[in-house]
Amino acid sequence: MDYSKYLSTRAHALHGALGKQTSVPIPGLINLGSGTPDFVPPPFVMEAMQQALRENKVQYTAWTGIPELRAAIAEKLKVENNLHYDPATEILVTSGAQEALMTVMMALCNPDDEVVTPAPHYDEYTRDTRILGAKLVPVETTRETNFTVNVADLAAAITPRTRALIVLTPNNPTGTVLPEATLRGIAQLAQERDLLVISDEIYEYYVFDQHRHISMGSLPGMHERTITVNSFSKSFGLTGMRLGYIAAPAPLIEAMLPFHHAMMICANVVTQYGGLAVLQQPRDWFKEHLKEYDRRRHLWMETLDRIPLPYSEPQGAYYIFIDIRPTGLTSAEFCARAREEARLVFQPGTIGGGAGEGFIRGALTKGSPDFETGLDRFTTFVQGLLK
Ligand SMILES: Cc1ncc(COP(=O)(O)O)c(C=O)c1O
């Protein structure tokens, strides 16, 4: 049967947009570009989820999430991010940042509206806007500035159709942490042009060296025009548990609620108790993981320096954006050949838009000894290409 006549125009437009997912692990293949952390949270988190099950906590919760979790999120945002939200009306617990982003976009975007973001960017922003018939407007950045956006370029991309700006720091795929001056520049721009800012902060815990994470909503004048999106996936090794949240002024949360309800009703209840446990206990345990990721970051950089192959020094998140232009291959060609010839998996830089052509996304998420084996294979493979 030919189903195409039953499908919406949007389903046709997005056909193949995700590519194919290989669900069966291929023996010998090492994924050096994965976005999934290789650690799990401490046992007390698992215990909290098991306890929720033992207590038969399996029914719907409040649409916005259990009150204890919303209170814990508001407290975390106050203490760690200098963000002040009312847990009763300004926090919406979601099924990951992914659902959060789509919920936000649904509440903000009409067909043909535009959302402006520095590029390379997280690839889902493109699909979210396309699903709504809106458009993501990428503002290109380059390795020369370590992929730090020029605020004047952002300003030039704003049109009467612009609904919002998306700020992603630390960045996937580039590893850029936006400096305070840039964030302040974006904040000023948002206020001058009367725009909302969607601040995707899911990599906030991954910052290296002197870099530090600053929440957009904590800057002067920005509380009322920032929608903060965050998640338990990356910071706490809980990607499959699907838990995230939106923090925003109450009228915006209220406007988002029907979309969240249409997709989820509420976030998974067991997972919410796991998230509550994470936030109620000290989070020092994460520091060990950050230290290990920093070790891998240095190993990556040493490997690339030795080859040599240029890259953008990772300031945050857990990615390294590698400049493969000296090999003469495109991002897609490089990834295909790395898979075939070196049994290595990378993400092409182009997943985050055209600005990533000539780059691949490596990651810090693979543990020993596969990580070191992968780097050795990478070295041999690239040296072969450079000959
Ligand atoms: C920048 C960014 N935002 C959002 C998400 C979605 O994360 P979650 O697992 O919380 O849905 C990801 C996942 O890779 C991401 O990289």
The ligand as an SDF file (V2000), in Angstrom:
LIG
                    3D

 16 16  0  0  0  0  0  0  0  0999 V2000
   21.6170   21.1050   23.1370 C   0  0  0  0  0  0  0  0  0  0  0  0
   20.6590   20.0240   23.4340 C   0  0  0  0  0  0  0  0  0  0  0  0
   19.4270   20.3570   23.8440 N   0  0  0  0  0  0  0  0  0  0  0  0
   18.5180   19.4030   24.1380 C   0  0  0  0  0  0  0  0  0  0  0  0
   18.8110   18.0560   24.0070 C   0  0  0  0  0  0  0  0  0  0  0  0
   17.7750   17.0390   24.3690 C   0  0  0  0  0  0  0  0  0  0  0  0
   18.1000   16.4850   25.6260 O   0  0  0  0  0  0  0  0  0  0  0  0
   17.1180   15.6430   26.5310 P   0  0  0  0  0  0  0  0  0  0  0  0
   17.7460   14.2960   26.6810 O   0  0  0  0  0  0  0  0  0  0  0  0
   17.0370   16.3710   27.8310 O   0  0  0  0  0  0  0  0  0  0  0  0
   15.8020   15.5830   25.8620 O   0  0  0  0  0  0  0  0  0  0  0  0
   20.0900   17.6650   23.5820 C   0  0  0  0  0  0  0  0  0  0  0  0
   20.4430   16.2420   23.4160 C   0  0  0  0  0  0  0  0  0  0  0  0
   21.4740   15.8660   22.9210 O   0  0  0  0  0  0  0  0  0  0  0  0
   21.0410   18.6820   23.2790 C   0  0  0  0  0  0  0  0  0  0  0  0
   22.2850   18.3850   22.8960 O   0  0  0  0  0  0  0  0  0  0  0  0
  1  2  1  0
  2  3  1  0
  2 15  2  0
  3  4  2  0
  4  5  1  0
  5  6  1  0
  5 12  2  0
  6  7  1  0
  7  8  1  0
  8  9  2  0
  8 10  1  0
  8 11  1  0
 12 13  1  0
 12 15  1  0
 13 14  2  0
 15 16  1  0
M  END
$$$$
